[in-house]
Amino acid sequence: MKTKHIAGAVALALLGGNAFAAISENENGFPIFSTASGGDTVEVRLSGASAPRGVLETLVTRTEELCAPGAVIYKFQDSINNREQEAFLCEANRAAGKPLAGLTKPNILFRKRSEGGSAQGVQPIIGDASDPQGIPLSYMKVQDSTCGTPTSSALTSLSGGPNRTRKTATCTYTADSTQGVLEDANTQEDLISHFGVSDADPGVFKGVNTPSGFTDVTDTSNITIKPAFLIAFGIPATTGLRNALQEAQIATGELPSTCTAGDDSEACMPSLSDALVTSIATGRLEYWSDVKVKHPTLGLISLPDLASNKPGDYPDAQVHWCRRVNGSGTQATFNVKYLRNPCVDGALSPLVATAGSGSYSSYTPVGSGTWVFENSSSGGVDNCLNGLGDPALDRWAIGVQSTENNALTETRNYRFVKTNGYAPTIKNTALGKNLYTGELTYQYNNTRYTGMNGDEKKVVDGVIARTGVPAVVEDINKAFAHNTDVAGKEWQGGILANSAFNNPLDPTNNDAAFEKEWPVSQFTTAPAGFQVNNCRPMVLNGPTYPTTGGFPENEL
């Protein structure tokens, strides 16, 4: 299918030679740019995983890796939940030593489709007989007629550069509900992605991980798969459930007596066992009243009966689960790590959406069993948990989510909990203590990549390269600290560079201690000589690497 060009582009601002003026705006405050062959802007489209959407946004907007220091950043977001479709426009950083040095055009338009999750960065990249260079996907149109007037906000650089202004516009967008169908030509356009990203390697997208409209991945010979980074996933619980777990585990001595319900610190974070999480996901636990607490004075008592604040559907206290759709990498990673699906024969399958559940905000909790909500993006899970956790509704739910969500001062109605006694921090992830770890990959269609122009290749290669560099990862992670409003009690979520791909573990101090300032994982599914394979157990990238310092904190 022939690629369409952005409708909002109307003029070039040339100063002569290779020098260009800053991006100008029309009378409505909308930026003037052109992605046509002779225009001033190179456009690159990335489809797939929604879990790292914050990582990618931070790379573009709050470091100087792609956008020029101090440049205004134009952000375009969808009208559904601001997370299904996004685009970023800026002046490129073409300085020597930067990934985009030598770019012939002054501006970049980076479009990210998170809708549908990781599989949208796998099967459409592989293509099919009709579309050997990739299957077109619906992208949100970026144009003056359907995007609102951009509003300005201050944006602090995380890498020491000058601060920026971000101008954000919300664009009308109709959800892409059926693969291959353009639901609304006014707000959507079918385009082939330049590359894809997935929370797990392409090989796991089969069976329960295959989305509607696609077939199982069986052949990846026509794509190039590049390692990206590791991401710390976790199990979030609505705040009411988290507080009830804290009350119970303080009473039983599993949490320190100095903790109180509502404390967001890592030390006071309650824990669920991996086995209990798996039981919920497979329908083996349907009511929180079946979770019993051996209280020192009250004896054996159910969790809801013990809680000071009962759930909104007490005494029934049905289990609610905010999961992702088939094809989501967050969900695929959960299925692989917790259910071993599709890695082993006879693996259990996760529950699917409850018939009639609809939106978390409009469902009627009747009948029996677990209520399951499927969400097409991490933003959907965020809204699901936030809505169910609203004190006015107060349903006890867990979900699946990357730790870049609900970060900093944690204003949403859910919190991450420990699993098997370990918090989903990047430190625990680096030390192999967080089961729910995804090893991400980028991929591009070989024929499509060969046909890209030099500017497109430079942007694609730059994004792939820089999200795996420890120093850049450190800057990105600054946006994903948790509990930052309590001095000395924050914990760090986010991502890790992969030691399997030329990243030394501790190149300066050699003190064998993990440091968030050099966030590298010592464990990988891709030790020397192997490709990323999330079905493979994670192992030390050794025994001969690194040559000095040892592996950080091998607490056996």
N, C-alpha and C positions, 0 to 999 in steps of 0.2 A: 504494500500500500504506500502511496506517495505521501511523504511527510508534509504536514501543513505547517504554516509559519504563524507566529504570534500576531494576532490582529492589532495589538496595541502599538506596534512599531510604525512610526510615521516619518522619522527624520534622523539624520546623522549630524553629529556636531564635530566637524573636523577642524583641527588647527593647522593641518598640513603635515606631510610626512607620516611619521608613526606617532605623533602626539595628538591626543584627543582631550576635549574638555570633559568636565564632570557631567554625569547624566543629568540632563535637563528635564523639566516637567511641563505638562500642558496646563491650561487654565483650570483644570480640575485637580491639579496636584498629582496627576498620574505620570510616571516616568516615560520619557520618549526614547525608544530604542528599536532596533531592527535586527531580527535573526535571519533575514534573507541572506543569500549567498554574498551579496555585496554590502551587507549591513555591518553594524558596529559591535554586534554581540554574538558570541558563540553560545549555542544552546546545547546542554547535555542533560539527558533524562536517565534517572535511576529508579528502578522499581524493585519492590520487595519488602523485606523485613521492616516492621514498624518499631520494633524494640530499640534499634539504634537511631531512630529519627532525631532524638535529642542530641546524640553524639554527632551526627552529621550537621545538624543545625549549628551546634557549637563550633565545629570545625570551620564552617563557612563564616559565621557571624562574629565569633569572639576570639579568633586567632587571626594572625596575619598570613596564614598558609595559602589562602586562595584570593581573598579580597584585600585591596590595597589598604595600608594603614590609614585609619581615620575616615575611610570611605563610608558614605551613606549606604546602608543595607536596606533594600526594599524586600519585604517579605509578603508573600501572597498565600493565604490559607483558605481552605474550603469552609463553606457555611454549615457543614454537618456538625463537626465537633472540633474543627481547626487542626485536625491531625491526619485526615485521610489523604489529603493532597496538599502539597506545599511547593512553593517556588521561591528562589532567592536571586535577586539581581544586584550586581555591584560592579564597581570598577575592579578589574583584575590586578592582583599584585604580580607585576611582571619583572620585579627586581631580580638581579642576578642571585643565584643560589636558591631561589624559590621554585616550587613545582611548575609555575606558569611562566617562568622566564622564557622569553622568545615567543610568547603568544602574539599572533598577528593582530587580533582584535582587542580593543581596550576593555570590553565588558564581558561578563559571563552571566548566563541565566541557567541556574542549576535547579532542575525540577525533580522533586522526589514524590513518587507515588508509594504510599504505605498501605493503601486500601487493599484488603485481601491478604496481606502479609507476605511471608517469605516466598511462597510458591510463585507469586507474581514476578519474582526475580530469578526463577529457575525455569519452569516449563516455557514461558514466553520467550526466554532468552535462547533456549534450545531450538525452538521453532518446530515446524512440521513440514509435510510435503508441500503444502500450499504457501507457506511462509518460511522458507529455509533460513532467512536472515533474522527471524524473530517474529513472534506473533504480536500484532498491534494491540495495545491496551488503551483504555479510556484515560485520558489525562484532563485535568481541569484547565479550562482556557484562562489565560492571563491576558485580560483586555479591559480597557476602560469601561466598556458598556456593561459588563457583568461584575466588575470588582468595585468595591466602595472606595471612597477617598482615603488614601493612606493617612494614618495617624502616627505621630512621632513619639518616640520614647528613647531615653538614654540607654546606651549599651556599653558596659564596661569590658575592656579587653582583658582576657585572662592570660595573655602571654607578654604583658609589659608594654604593648603598643598604645597609641593614643586611643581614647575612648571614641565611640561612634554614635551616630544617630540611626536608629532603626525605624523605618516607616512601614507600618503593617496595614494591609488591606485585606478584607474578607471578600472572597469571590463566591458568587452564587454557583452552587454545584449540585448536580443530581447524582445520587449514589449509583455506582456501577454494579447493578444487581444481576446482570446476565452476561456471561463471557461472550464476546463477539458481537454484542448488540450496543449500538449507540443510543442510549436512552434519551438524551437531550442534546441536540446539535448546537444549541445556543450556549451551553455551559461545558460541553465535553468535546474532545477531539481524539480520534484514534491515531496513535503514534507508536512507533517501535522504540523501545528503550535502547539506550546505548550500552547499558550494563545492568546487572542485577546484584542484589545482596540478600543473603539468607542467614538466619540465625543458626542454621545447621547446614552441613554439606548437602549438595543436590541429591546424593544417593539415598537419603532418608525420605524423600518425598514420593512415597508410594503407599498404597493401602489407606489407612486412616489419615495419612498426612497429605492425600491428594485432594485438591479442591474440586468442586463441581465444575464441569466443563473441560477438565484436563485428564490426561491419562498418566499412569505411573511412569516415573523416570526409570528407564532401563538402559539408556545409552547416552553418555556424556562426551562422546568422542569429538563432537563438533563444537565444543565450548572449551574455553580456558578457565580453569578454576584457580583463584588466587586466595591465599590465606588473608584474613582480615585481622581480627582481634578476638579476645575472649570477653564474654559479657556475663556479669553476675546477675543471674535471675534470682527471684525469691518468691516466697508465698506470702502475699498480703492478706490481712484479715480486717474486716470492718472494725471500727474502733470499739464498738460495744463488745464484740467477741474478744478482741485483744485484751480489753480491760478485765473481762471475766476470767480469761486464762491467767492474767497476772494475779488476780485475787486468789485463784485456786493454787497457783504455784508458789505464791508467798506463804500461804497457809501450810502447804506440804513441805516447805523448806527447799524447794527446787530453785527459788529465787531468793535473794538476800532479804532479810527482814526489814532492811532500810528502804526497800522499794515500796512504791505505792501504785495503785491502779492509775493509769494515765501517764506514767513516766515513760518518755520516749527514748531513753538512753539504751545503749546496747546491753549494759549490765542488767537492766530490768526488762529486757525483751523476753516474753514467754516463748515456749517452744512447743511445736507439734512434731510427732515422730513422722519419719518418711512413710512408715507403714500406714499411719492414720490418713495422711494426705492421699496416698494411693487408694485407700479404702473409700474415701469420699469421691475421688475421680471415677471410680468404677461402680459406684452405687451400693457399696457394702455398708455404708453408714449414712442413714437418711435423716436422723434426728439428733440434735445436740444433747437431748435428754438421755441418749444412750452412752454419752461420755460421762464416766463416773469419776469422782474424786474421793480419795480416802482421806477425809478431813480428820485432824487430830482430836477434835472434840465432838464433831457432828457425825462421825462415822462415814459410811459410804453414802454419798449424795451426788445427785446429777449436777452437771455444770450449770444449767440454767437455774436450778433451785438454789444453788449456792450464790449466784451472782447478785450483787446489790441492785443492779439495774437489769431487769429482765428484758429479753428480746421482745420485739413488738408483736410476735405471734406466740408468745408464751401462753399456755404451757406446751403447745405443740413443738415449737422451736425447730422448724424444719431446716435442714442444711441447704444452703444456697451456694452455687458455684459460678463464678464469672470466668469462663474459659474463653479461648479464642476459636475461630473457625478452622475447619480443615484447610490445610495449606499455610496456616500461620507457622512461622518458625518458632515463636514462643511456645505454641502448642506442640509442634513437632519435637522440640527439645524436651518438653515435659513428657511426652509420650515415650521418647527414647530413654530418658534417664529414670523415670519412675515406673513405666510400664514395660520397658524393653521392646516396645512396638515401633517399627517393624523389624527389630533386630533378631528376634528369636521366634521360632515356630511356637504357636500356642499362646502367644502373649495376649494379655487382656486388652480390651479396647476401652477408651474413655466414654463416659456418658455423653449423649448428644442433647441438643436443646430440648427442653421440656415443651411438649405440645401445648400451644396456647400461652406460653410464657410471655411472648412479646417483649416489650421494653421493660426494664426494671421499674420504670416509673408508672407503668399502666397495667402490670399484671395483677391478677387476682389470685392470691395464694389459697387455692382450694385443692382438695384431694390429698394424696399422700406421696411420700418419696421426696427425693432431692429435686430442688428447682435449679435448672441449668440454663444459663444465658450465654449464647455464643456471640462473640464480638469480632468485627473485622479488623480491628486495630488495637494497639495498646491504649489509645485514647478511649476506645469503647469500654475496655476493662476498667480504666480509671473512672469513667462516668458510671459504670455499673456498680462498682464498689462504693463510690461516693454517694450514689443515690440510695442503694440499699442500706448504707451506713448512716444516712440522715437520721437524726434523733426522732424526727416525726414518723419514720417508717421503722427503723432500727431492726433490720433483719440481719441475722448472723451469717456472714458469708466469707468464703476465702476466694482467692483468684490466682492467676498466673501473671507475672509482671516482671519486667526488668527494673533494676534498682535505680535507674535514672529517673523513675517516676516518683511523684510526691516527695521530691527532695527539698533540700534547704530547710525551710521552716515548717514543712509538712502541714499544709492547710486542708488537705482532703480528709474525708471521713474513713480513712483506713490507714493501717500501719503494717510494715513488714514484721513477720515473726521469725524466730529461729526454727530450724528443722534439725532434729536429732542433736539439739543443744548448740548449734552453730548459727550465728547470724550471717546473712548473705552479704557480707562485706567483701571488698576486693581482696583484703588480706586473707580471709578464710578461703576465698576462691582460689587465690594464688597458691595456697598451701594444700589444695585438694580436699578441703573440708566441706565445701558447698556442693552437694550432689547436683544441684540445678545450675549447671554451667554450660553455656553454649559457646562453641568454637565456630565463629562466623566465617563465611567465605564470600568473596566477590566472584562474579563470572561474566564473561562476555562471549557472544557468538563469534567464532573465528572469521567467518566470511564478512559479518557485519563490521568487525573491528578493522579488517583489511580495507574496507571501503570508506572508513571514516577519514575526514581531513585531519591535518596535523594539529589544529587547535582542539578538535574534539578528543583526539587521542591524548593530548597533553592534560586535559581536564580529567579524563577517565583515569589515566595513570597517576595523576597527582592525588586524587581522592584515595585511590587504592593504597598508594605508598604512605601517605602521611597519617592515616588513621592507625597505622601499626607502629609508629615511632614512639618510644617511651616518653620522650620529652613533650611531644604533642599530646599524647594520652594523658600525661599529668595535667596539662592545661585544661583539656576537655573535662577531666574528672572534677575540676573545681566547681562545676555547676551541679554536681550530683552528690554533694555531702548531705547528710541527714542530721536533723536535730541541731541545726546550727544556732538556734536561738537560745541554747543552754550552753554556756561557756564550759569547755572541757569535756563535754559529753557527746560530741558529734561522732558519727560513724560514717565511713566512706563507701558509697556505692559507685557503680560505673563500670568501666571496662579495663582490660589488661592487655598489654602488648604480649606477643607470643614468643617465648624463648626459643621455639623451634625454628624461627626464621631470623637468625642473625642478630637477636637481641640479647646481649649479655645480661645476666641476672643482677649483678652488683658491680659495675665497672669501676667504681671509685673507692668506696669504703672497704670492700672485702671483709665485712663484719658478719656475714651470714645472717643478716636480719632484713626482713621485708620492709620496704619503705614505700609509702604512697607517692613519694617524690620520684620514684623510679618503678612505676607499676608494671612489672613483668611477671608472668606466670611461669613457675618452674615445671608445671605439669601440662601435658598436651596429648591429644590423640594422634599427633603427627610427629613422632620422633624421627630422627634422621632416616631418610630413605622412604618415608611414608607420606601420603596425602592426608589431609584432614578427613576423619571418619568418626562422626559422633557416636556411632555404634561401638567403636573400639574404646576400651577402658583408657582413662587418662593415665599416663606414666611419666616418670621423670625423663627429661630430655638429657639423658646421660648414657653411660657413666663417665665419659671423659669431658663433658661440658658442664659448667665452665672450668677453666684450668686453674683459676684462683678463687678464693673466697668460699667455696663450697655452696651447697644449696641452702637457701635461707630456711631456718627453723624447721628442719625435718623432725617434727614432733611425732614419733611413732608410738 
